């Protein structure tokens, strides 16, 4: 029976104005992460918030106690995000080193196994903004920023979690990983969307398009289905059948939902089992990743 990774993306940068049910305090994020892990998530992804402003703040001193708090109660893989450059949600575009400063500090402190390292930029305009005649924004990942993240991954053996918004993100990410064999094998996270204009809607034929390209440029690499402003549940069965993994959580759901992260994980566990899989434990994830690293070095 296939061991399927379930990742829980707890909050995102949306703030409670857009996604009212997300956790934002250190204590709330820790409790939510533990609950998601107990429900069956092997991987926990989160954004840190400033308690005074209610906005994302990517600071080591906030992330460290969150990661330590979750890991004190569970063996889950826990990893943070980056400032969403270009959005206004988490400040203006910074230098590469400034943007990744918290990532390197966490890695140096031994608190990171994975990190968000995104190859390529993406259009984050929403369809409701288009209908109202409003401008959206571009999520900016200049190549020097991407390479700074890969430098940190190589130096501290942190696994890149690639967000694949477009085919070009996949091609750039695979080419860079091949040119930097000291970087652990990336995880390719295919980002689908209902509410945003980037990428593909969550349909099987588009998953197959991603997989065909992945087979060409990074055969055998681990992958999962995810997205933003999306109902990813319709792709859980097809992903399991094709040997992939899944991400659920309030970061990824359409804005305004009232579900909890643990409820979304519990439902994902059920759907994985219906599809013939079994939720992976954190050590199952680590074992697959270590095998991928070995195979990459062997080639």
Phi, psi and omega in degrees: 000129183295136174271116186253124177288136170242120175255138175250118176262105198287322192215316186076185183263010196287341186071164181288343175297326182260327181227085192299335188272359186288150172279142180231332179281158177304312182296320180293320179293318178300311181297320180292320178296318178296317180297320179294320178294318179294332178283343177134003178280129176270343185228135179238126178241140186208160172245138177270148182237150173277123184297329184283322186259341185072020180242158180302138175218114187266080183237138179307317186292345173266315182295318186303310180293333176293310181297316180296322181294317179291317183289342176292337184245351184208157179266014183299151170284124184238127181214150186265179178256193173239163167302135181277083187300133180097353190265330191086349179287327188221043177089174182279171176300132181249177173292160179305315182293322177296319184292326182259010185302315182294327180296313181293321179296318178295319178296316181297327180278001179077023184258000184240134166254319180239163173209147170289118175223099191263123176273113175094157181265171182208149178279117181256021175296139179264151180295328178291330175292319177301315182297329180270000182074025181259152177277142171265217177208164174255127175284113191265126172226074178303156186297328179291331174291313179303316183290331174296317176299320179291327175299315180296318179300318180292317185292324188244007179056047176263135184279124176290132168256101183278128167272118182258094180275328184219162178303326179297328176297320179294315182293316178296314181298317180293317181296319181290320178297320179294327180279349181232072186295347177284348177279134174304152181304124179291156168261128183263112184254105183285120186260108177264166182208143167254315187270340181255159184274349183288156166060210185254151165288162187281082180230150186301320184296331179279327171300316180296327177295315176302315185292326178296318179290319178301319180297329178285319191255338180210063184299136178085356181290145178290146183215160176213162175260140181203201177161187175223142182056046191217152168258098186277354187300329181292345179258359182295311179300308178301323179295316179299316181298331183264004177089020182256189185229176189222154171232136174228174177138166185292336175301322190267341185286157172306147183297143173094002180287161183243011178291164172255160179296320180295324176295320179294322178293316179302318178294320178298319177303314180298315182291326175298316181292322176301324181279359177097010179255179177222132180302133180282150169272162179306320180291333173296318178297313181298322180296315179297317180295318179296322178294319178297320177298317181297316180295324178294320178291326181295334179265000000 
